Amino acid sequence: MRFPIDYEAYTNEEIAFLVDFLHRVELVGNHQKKDKKLLEDYQTFQSILNNKSEEKAIDKAFEKTSGVSVYKLMQSLKE
């Protein structure tokens, strides 16, 4: 799957983190299981993007291709 990330806007380490994070979101979202580390990594995800509009755009594009919303999944994990 190609992830909705602007690969030119981030370092290689940040891209690796973002791709890994989104992959894990997809796996957890499709299997409906808890992942405490994923919730912790959400903060890193947000700090890398550091822009709410970009976070929303990535979430929308990711949900369209994977069927899983990052934001909605994080909210369900907090419960």
PyRosetta script that sets phi, psi and omega in degrees:
from pyrosetta import init, pose_from_sequence

init()
pose = pose_from_sequence("MRFPIDYEAYTNEEIAFLVDFLHRVELVGNHQKKDKKLLEDYQTFQSILNNKSEEKAIDKAFEKTSGVSVYKLMQSLKE")
pose.set_psi(1, 137.3)
pose.set_omega(1, 174.1)
pose.set_phi(2, -89.2)
pose.set_psi(2, 125.8)
pose.set_omega(2, -177.6)
pose.set_phi(3, -88.0)
pose.set_psi(3, 146.0)
pose.set_omega(3, -175.5)
pose.set_phi(4, -78.9)
pose.set_psi(4, 65.6)
pose.set_omega(4, -177.3)
pose.set_phi(5, -122.4)
pose.set_psi(5, 139.6)
pose.set_omega(5, 173.0)
pose.set_phi(6, -79.5)
pose.set_psi(6, 97.1)
pose.set_omega(6, -173.0)
pose.set_phi(7, -65.3)
pose.set_psi(7, -16.4)
pose.set_omega(7, 179.4)
pose.set_phi(8, -88.5)
pose.set_psi(8, -11.5)
pose.set_omega(8, -175.3)
pose.set_phi(9, -90.5)
pose.set_psi(9, -7.7)
pose.set_omega(9, -173.7)
pose.set_phi(10, -131.2)
pose.set_psi(10, 161.5)
pose.set_omega(10, 175.9)
pose.set_phi(11, -74.0)
pose.set_psi(11, 166.5)
pose.set_omega(11, 178.3)
pose.set_phi(12, -60.3)
pose.set_psi(12, -38.9)
pose.set_omega(12, -179.8)
pose.set_phi(13, -66.0)
pose.set_psi(13, -40.9)
pose.set_omega(13, 178.9)
pose.set_phi(14, -66.4)
pose.set_psi(14, -41.7)
pose.set_omega(14, 178.5)
pose.set_phi(15, -62.3)
pose.set_psi(15, -44.3)
pose.set_omega(15, 179.0)
pose.set_phi(16, -60.0)
pose.set_psi(16, -42.9)
pose.set_omega(16, 178.5)
pose.set_phi(17, -63.5)
pose.set_psi(17, -48.1)
pose.set_omega(17, -177.4)
pose.set_phi(18, -61.0)
pose.set_psi(18, -44.1)
pose.set_omega(18, 179.8)
pose.set_phi(19, -64.2)
pose.set_psi(19, -45.1)
pose.set_omega(19, 178.6)
pose.set_phi(20, -62.1)
pose.set_psi(20, -44.1)
pose.set_omega(20, -179.6)
pose.set_phi(21, -61.0)
pose.set_psi(21, -49.3)
pose.set_omega(21, -179.1)
pose.set_phi(22, -64.5)
pose.set_psi(22, -35.7)
pose.set_omega(22, 177.0)
pose.set_phi(23, -63.4)
pose.set_psi(23, -44.3)
pose.set_omega(23, 179.0)
pose.set_phi(24, -67.0)
pose.set_psi(24, -36.4)
pose.set_omega(24, 175.7)
pose.set_phi(25, -59.1)
pose.set_psi(25, -44.8)
pose.set_omega(25, 179.5)
pose.set_phi(26, -62.1)
pose.set_psi(26, -45.0)
pose.set_omega(26, -179.9)
pose.set_phi(27, -63.8)
pose.set_psi(27, -46.8)
pose.set_omega(27, -179.4)
pose.set_phi(28, -67.3)
pose.set_psi(28, -42.2)
pose.set_omega(28, -179.4)
pose.set_phi(29, -63.0)
pose.set_psi(29, -37.3)
pose.set_omega(29, -179.5)
pose.set_phi(30, -79.2)
pose.set_psi(30, -20.9)
pose.set_omega(30, -177.8)
pose.set_phi(31, -108.7)
pose.set_psi(31, -4.5)
pose.set_omega(31, 175.9)
pose.set_phi(32, 52.1)
pose.set_psi(32, 46.2)
pose.set_omega(32, 176.5)
pose.set_phi(33, -118.5)
pose.set_psi(33, 157.9)
pose.set_omega(33, -177.9)
pose.set_phi(34, -80.5)
pose.set_psi(34, 147.7)
pose.set_omega(34, 178.2)
pose.set_phi(35, -148.1)
pose.set_psi(35, 95.6)
pose.set_omega(35, -176.9)
pose.set_phi(36, -59.6)
pose.set_psi(36, -39.9)
pose.set_omega(36, -179.8)
pose.set_phi(37, -62.7)
pose.set_psi(37, -35.5)
pose.set_omega(37, 179.9)
pose.set_phi(38, -61.7)
pose.set_psi(38, -41.2)
pose.set_omega(38, 178.5)
pose.set_phi(39, -64.7)
pose.set_psi(39, -40.2)
pose.set_omega(39, 176.2)
pose.set_phi(40, -64.9)
pose.set_psi(40, -41.5)
pose.set_omega(40, -178.8)
pose.set_phi(41, -68.9)
pose.set_psi(41, -19.3)
pose.set_omega(41, 177.3)
pose.set_phi(42, -60.4)
pose.set_psi(42, -35.9)
pose.set_omega(42, 178.0)
pose.set_phi(43, -65.0)
pose.set_psi(43, -39.8)
pose.set_omega(43, 177.1)
pose.set_phi(44, -66.4)
pose.set_psi(44, -42.3)
pose.set_omega(44, 176.4)
pose.set_phi(45, -53.9)
pose.set_psi(45, -48.4)
pose.set_omega(45, -179.6)
pose.set_phi(46, -66.0)
pose.set_psi(46, -38.1)
pose.set_omega(46, -179.0)
pose.set_phi(47, -70.1)
pose.set_psi(47, -33.6)
pose.set_omega(47, 177.3)
pose.set_phi(48, -67.0)
pose.set_psi(48, -46.3)
pose.set_omega(48, -179.1)
pose.set_phi(49, -69.9)
pose.set_psi(49, -43.8)
pose.set_omega(49, 175.5)
pose.set_phi(50, 51.2)
pose.set_psi(50, 32.1)
pose.set_omega(50, -177.9)
pose.set_phi(51, -159.9)
pose.set_psi(51, 112.0)
pose.set_omega(51, -176.4)
pose.set_phi(52, -59.7)
pose.set_psi(52, -39.7)
pose.set_omega(52, -177.6)
pose.set_phi(53, -67.3)
pose.set_psi(53, -36.6)
pose.set_omega(53, 177.6)
pose.set_phi(54, -70.4)
pose.set_psi(54, -38.7)
pose.set_omega(54, 177.2)
pose.set_phi(55, -60.2)
pose.set_psi(55, -44.0)
pose.set_omega(55, 179.4)
pose.set_phi(56, -66.3)
pose.set_psi(56, -39.4)
pose.set_omega(56, 179.7)
pose.set_phi(57, -65.0)
pose.set_psi(57, -43.3)
pose.set_omega(57, 178.1)
pose.set_phi(58, -64.1)
pose.set_psi(58, -43.5)
pose.set_omega(58, -179.9)
pose.set_phi(59, -61.2)
pose.set_psi(59, -44.1)
pose.set_omega(59, -178.9)
pose.set_phi(60, -63.7)
pose.set_psi(60, -46.5)
pose.set_omega(60, -179.9)
pose.set_phi(61, -66.6)
pose.set_psi(61, -39.4)
pose.set_omega(61, 179.3)
pose.set_phi(62, -65.4)
pose.set_psi(62, -43.3)
pose.set_omega(62, 179.1)
pose.set_phi(63, -63.7)
pose.set_psi(63, -36.9)
pose.set_omega(63, -179.9)
pose.set_phi(64, -63.6)
pose.set_psi(64, -38.9)
pose.set_omega(64, -177.4)
pose.set_phi(65, -88.8)
pose.set_psi(65, -30.7)
pose.set_omega(65, -174.6)
pose.set_phi(66, -106.2)
pose.set_psi(66, -20.9)
pose.set_omega(66, -176.0)
pose.set_phi(67, 84.2)
pose.set_psi(67, 4.8)
pose.set_omega(67, -177.8)
pose.set_phi(68, -122.1)
pose.set_psi(68, 128.7)
pose.set_omega(68, 176.1)
pose.set_phi(69, -93.3)
pose.set_psi(69, 125.9)
pose.set_omega(69, 177.9)
pose.set_phi(70, -58.6)
pose.set_psi(70, -50.3)
pose.set_omega(70, -176.7)
pose.set_phi(71, -60.5)
pose.set_psi(71, -48.6)
pose.set_omega(71, -178.2)
pose.set_phi(72, -64.2)
pose.set_psi(72, -39.1)
pose.set_omega(72, 178.5)
pose.set_phi(73, -64.9)
pose.set_psi(73, -43.0)
pose.set_omega(73, 179.9)
pose.set_phi(74, -63.1)
pose.set_psi(74, -38.4)
pose.set_omega(74, 177.7)
pose.set_phi(75, -64.1)
pose.set_psi(75, -39.4)
pose.set_omega(75, -179.7)
pose.set_phi(76, -70.4)
pose.set_psi(76, -31.5)
pose.set_omega(76, 178.6)
pose.set_phi(77, -71.9)
pose.set_psi(77, -26.2)
pose.set_omega(77, 179.2)
pose.set_phi(78, -72.4)
pose.set_psi(78, -21.6)
pose.set_omega(78, -177.0)
pose.set_phi(79, -73.7)
pose.dump_pdb("model.pdb")
